Amino acid sequence: MLNEVSLADSDGQIIEQFDVKGAKANKYFQSKKEVNFSVKKLKKGIYYVRIKMGQKLDNQRVVISK
């Protein structure tokens, strides 16, 4: 089960935390297995998407270049 999805900057500061809790959110994320978000407001640089599922934690690096 998906527990947490967040976006952090290169310093590790959480920029955005996505609501993945609750019946409606869990139903959506479990069926779609995707999270969409806009990067329009972000400065160019390196960011990390943190995904926590149960006891597993995965960090994916994202590079924004405008």
C-alpha positions in Angstrom: 0.0 0.0 0.0 1.2 3.5 -0.9 2.0 5.4 2.3 3.7 8.6 1.2 4.8 10.6 -1.9 6.8 13.8 -1.5 9.0 16.1 -3.5 12.2 17.4 -2.0 14.9 19.9 -3.2 18.6 19.0 -3.4 19.0 20.0 0.2 16.4 17.5 1.3 13.7 20.1 2.2 10.2 18.9 1.4 8.6 21.1 -1.2 5.4 19.3 -1.7 3.7 16.4 0.0 1.0 14.6 -1.9 -2.2 13.4 -0.2 -2.1 9.6 -0.7 -4.0 8.6 2.5 -7.7 7.9 2.8 -10.0 5.7 0.9 -10.4 7.9 -2.2 -6.7 8.7 -2.5 -5.6 5.1 -2.0 -8.1 3.8 -4.5 -6.8 6.3 -7.1 -3.1 5.7 -6.5 -3.4 1.9 -6.2 -5.3 1.7 -9.5 -3.3 4.3 -11.5 0.1 3.8 -9.9 1.1 7.3 -10.9 1.4 10.8 -9.4 1.2 13.9 -11.6 2.4 17.3 -10.5 3.3 20.6 -12.2 6.9 21.8 -12.2 6.1 25.3 -13.5 6.8 27.0 -10.2 10.1 25.1 -9.6 13.5 26.6 -10.4 15.8 24.5 -12.5 17.8 22.1 -10.5 17.8 18.6 -9.0 14.9 17.3 -7.0 13.9 14.0 -5.5 10.6 12.2 -5.5 10.3 10.1 -2.4 7.9 7.2 -2.6 7.1 5.1 0.5 5.2 1.8 0.1 4.9 -0.2 3.3 8.4 -0.7 4.6 10.0 0.1 1.2 11.4 3.6 0.5 12.4 4.7 -3.0 14.0 8.0 -4.0 13.9 9.0 -7.7 16.1 11.9 -8.9 14.4 14.5 -11.2 16.3 17.1 -13.1 14.4 20.3 -14.0 15.9 22.3 -16.8 13.9 25.2 -18.3 
